[in-house]
């Protein structure tokens, strides 16, 4: 199936619905992937299909490298339904506490409708 076909088929569904693999009880899709130099194949991944700790650490490294802002990182994590438990496991207490402070006290989680993660 082509990406354009998937997009067309998904248009008729609730855009706020959770996309899952293998049925209504399947794992939530977290990532859409393609190779950097070859986008002829695209795939979906769930948490069990990747190293979530590495994914999270890479995103925080992108902030340190100036590739994305801290705000963009937090928004991306919340969009993926990655909450404090996963951030603490990957990055430790200090980073997690800062994440929680911004998302809860700063209102980002509420703004994005992700209060349930906290």
ZARO-189430 format. One line per field, with one value per residue: residue in one letter; z, x, y of N, C-alpha, C in turn. Coordinates in pm, whole numbers, plus 32768, in hexadecimal, padded with zeros to 4 digits. Layout:
BEGIN
type = [A  ...]
n.pz = [Z  ...]
n.px = [X  ...]
n.py = [Y  ...]
ca.pz = [Z  ...]
ca.px = [X  ...]
ca.py = [Y  ...]
c.pz = [Z  ...]
c.px = [X  ...]
c.py = [Y  ...]
This chain:
BEGIN
type = [X  X  X  X  X  X  X  X  X  X  X  X  X  X  X  X  X  X  X  X  X  X  X  X  X  X  X  X  X  X  X  X  X  X  X  X  X  X  X  X  X  X  X  X  X  X  X  X  X  X  X  X  X  X  X  X  X  X  X  X  X  X  X  X  X  X  X  X  X  X  X  X  X  X  X  X  X  X  X  X  X  X  X  X  X  X  X  X  X  X  X  X  X  X  X  X  X  X  X  X  X  X  X  X  X  X  X  X  X  X  X  X  X  X  X  X  X  X]
n.pz = [8000  7FBB  8046  8009  7FE4  80E2  816E  80ED  8136  824B  826E  8291  8397  84F7  8545  863B  869F  8728  868B  864E  864D  85B2  8612  86F0  87F3  87D8  87D7  87FD  86EE  86DB  8641  84F6  83F3  831B  8248  824D  8159  80A6  8055  7FF0  806F  817F  82D6  83FF  855F  86A7  880E  8865  878D  8772  880F  890C  89D6  895C  8888  8916  899B  88BE  8860  892F  8915  8820  886B  890D  8847  87B7  86E7  86FE  87C4  892B  8969  8878  8886  8971  891F  8845  88CD  896E  88A5  884C  891C  89E9  8B2D  8C82  8D02  8C3D  8BEA  8CD8  8CFA  8C1B  8C2A  8D30  8E7E  8E9A  8D96  8D5B  8E24  8DD8  8CE2  8D37  8DD1  8D10  8C67  8D0D  8DDE  8D3A  8C84  8B8B  8B5D  8B8C  8AC9  89E6  8A06  8A97  8BA5  8C24  8C23  8D00]
n.px = [8054  802F  80A9  8006  7F13  7ED9  7EC1  7DDF  7D1C  7D1B  7CB2  7B9D  7B6F  7B5A  7C28  7CA0  7CB0  7D57  7E65  7E9F  7F56  7F00  7DF5  7CE0  7D3E  7E47  7FA4  7FF2  8046  8176  823F  8284  8346  8466  857F  8695  8713  8676  853D  848B  8418  8341  82F0  8235  825D  8243  8263  82D8  836A  844B  856B  8507  857B  8667  85FC  8580  865F  86F3  8653  866A  8777  877A  8711  87E0  88A3  883D  8790  867D  8587  855B  844F  83D8  8430  83AE  82A4  82A2  82D5  81EE  812A  8160  8103  81B4  8211  8261  82C0  8347  8404  8495  8505  85AE  864C  8678  8642  8665  864A  854D  84B1  84BD  843C  833A  82F3  82E0  821C  813D  8121  8158  8090  8093  804C  7F38  7EE8  7F1D  7E74  7EC9  7EC5  7E91  7F79  8007]
n.py = [7F8B  80E1  8219  82F6  8275  8215  8306  8371  82B3  82D1  83CD  83CB  838B  83DC  84E5  84FA  8400  82DF  8247  80FC  7FC3  7E95  7E75  7ED5  7EBE  7EC1  7F2F  808A  815D  8200  8273  82E6  8274  828A  824D  832D  836F  82ED  82E2  822B  815C  814E  8139  80DB  80F8  806D  808E  7F9D  7F51  7FE1  807E  8124  81BE  8212  82A7  8379  83E9  843D  850D  85C9  85FA  867A  876D  87CF  87E8  88B7  888A  8871  891F  8928  893B  88DC  87D4  8775  8791  86DD  85EB  85D9  85CA  84CD  843D  8410  840F  847A  8390  82FA  83B9  83E1  82E3  82D7  83C0  8415  84A5  85C3  8638  85D7  864E  875B  874A  86F9  87D7  88A7  883B  8808  88D6  89AD  8998  8917  8808  880C  88C3  882B  8759  867B  863A  854E  84BA  84FE]
ca.pz = [8000  7FB1  80AD  7FDE  7FF9  8173  8190  80BB  8188  82D4  826E  82BA  8425  8559  8548  86C5  86C5  873C  8621  868E  85F7  85C2  864C  8752  886F  87B2  8807  87BE  8694  870F  85DF  8468  83D6  8295  8248  822D  80CC  8052  8089  7F9F  80CE  81F8  8333  847F  85D1  872D  8875  886F  8713  8772  8893  8933  8A22  88F9  8841  8970  89AF  8842  8859  898C  88DA  87B8  88B0  8932  87CC  877A  8672  8720  8845  8999  8957  880C  88B9  89CC  88CE  87FB  892B  8993  882F  8845  899B  8A40  8BA8  8CE2  8D21  8BD3  8BED  8D4F  8CDF  8BB5  8C41  8DBE  8ECB  8E83  8D15  8D65  8E77  8D84  8C80  8D7E  8DF8  8C9A  8C30  8D6A  8E15  8CCA  8C39  8B06  8B54  8B80  8A44  897F  8A27  8AC3  8C37  8C51  8C2E  8D7C]
ca.px = [8000  807A  808B  7F94  7E9B  7EBF  7E90  7D56  7CC5  7D13  7C68  7B10  7B69  7B6D  7CB6  7CD1  7CB3  7DDB  7E8A  7ED7  7F82  7EC5  7D6F  7CBA  7D8B  7ED4  7FFB  7FE5  80B1  81BE  8299  8284  83D5  849E  8610  86B7  8736  8623  84B5  8437  83D3  8319  82B3  8203  8297  820B  82CB  831F  83B6  84C2  85A4  84C8  85DC  86C0  85AD  8570  86E3  8717  8607  86A7  87F8  875C  8702  8868  88EA  87FC  8743  85F3  857E  8525  83BD  83B9  8448  8341  822B  82B2  82C5  8161  80E1  8177  80D1  8225  81FF  82CE  82F9  83A7  8471  84E7  8551  8614  869F  8692  85E6  8674  860D  84BF  8470  84B1  83D4  82BA  82D7  82B2  81A2  80CC  8117  815A  8014  80A3  7FFE  7EAA  7ED9  7F21  7E14  7F14  7ECD  7E89  8000  8046]
ca.py = [8000  815F  827C  8345  8224  8214  838C  837C  825D  8306  844D  83BB  836D  8446  8508  84F0  8372  82A3  81E9  8084  7F56  7E12  7E6F  7F3B  7EAC  7EBF  7F9A  810C  8185  8274  82AF  82C8  826D  8273  8263  83B8  837F  8295  82E4  81D3  8106  8194  80DA  810A  80B1  807D  8091  7F1D  7F3B  8038  8098  81A0  820D  8251  830D  83EC  8425  8481  8589  8628  861D  86DB  87EE  87F9  880B  892A  8861  8892  8963  88D7  893D  887E  874D  8752  877F  865F  857C  85D1  859A  843C  8405  83EE  845C  847F  830B  82D8  841B  83C3  8269  82F1  8437  842E  84F9  8653  8659  85B9  86B4  87D3  8728  86FB  8862  88F1  8801  8813  895D  8A0B  898A  88DC  878C  8833  8900  87C4  86EF  8604  8639  84C3  8480  852C]
c.pz = [8000  8020  8087  7FF3  808D  819E  8166  8111  8214  82DC  82A1  8350  847B  8561  85D3  86F5  86D4  86CD  8662  8624  8616  8604  86BB  87D7  8855  87E9  87B7  8765  86CD  86A2  8551  843C  8342  82A1  8217  8198  806E  808C  8034  7FF5  814D  8254  83B2  84ED  8650  8790  887A  87F6  870D  8801  88BE  8982  89C3  88AC  8896  8982  8934  8837  88B8  895A  886A  87F3  88D3  88B9  8785  86FE  8683  87A6  88AF  898C  88E9  883A  8913  897F  8880  8856  8951  891F  8823  88C1  89F1  8AB7  8C06  8D02  8CBC  8BD3  8C63  8D36  8C7F  8BDF  8CD3  8DF9  8EA7  8E01  8D1B  8DB6  8E29  8D1D  8CC1  8DA1  8D82  8C69  8C8A  8D9B  8DA7  8C6E  8BB0  8AF6  8B42  8AF6  89D7  899A  8A54  8B5B  8C6E  8C60  8CB4  8DF2]
c.px = [8059  804E  8010  7F10  7E75  7E85  7DFF  7CF5  7CB2  7CC2  7BDA  7B00  7B7D  7C02  7CF3  7CD7  7D43  7DF3  7ED4  7EFF  7F31  7E3E  7D5A  7D05  7E21  7F22  7FE5  805E  80F2  820B  8275  8315  83F1  8534  862E  86D1  86DF  8596  8455  83E9  83BB  82D9  8288  8244  824A  8280  831B  8378  8436  84F8  8572  8528  863B  8678  859F  85F5  870F  86D0  8640  8731  87E5  8749  878C  88B8  88AE  87AB  86AE  85F4  8549  848D  8392  83C9  83D5  82C0  8230  829C  8232  810C  80EC  8144  8142  821E  8275  830E  8365  841F  84CD  853F  85C6  867A  86BD  8635  85EE  862F  8577  8476  845C  8442  834A  8293  829F  822C  8129  80BC  8113  80E2  801D  804F  7F6A  7E8F  7ED0  7EC0  7E57  7F23  7ECF  7F12  8040  7FF6]
c.py = [807C  81BF  82CE  82FA  8220  829A  839B  832A  8295  8388  8440  83A0  83EA  8468  8502  845E  8343  823D  8174  801E  7ED8  7E0A  7ED5  7F30  7EAA  7F35  801A  8128  8202  82BD  8287  82D5  825A  8288  82F0  83CC  832C  8290  828F  8170  8156  812D  811F  80B8  80D1  807A  800E  7F02  7F8F  8041  8122  81FA  8257  82BF  838B  8434  8472  8507  85F3  8653  8684  8767  8824  8828  8885  8909  887E  88DA  8902  88CD  88DB  87EE  8721  873B  86FB  85E7  856B  859F  8502  83F3  83D0  844B  8450  83F8  82E5  8338  8400  8349  8283  835B  8456  8495  858D  867F  8643  8623  8736  87C1  8733  878A  88B1  88BD  8813  88A2  89C7  89FF  8948  885D  87AB  886C  8897  8750  866E  85FF  85AB  8481  849E  8503]
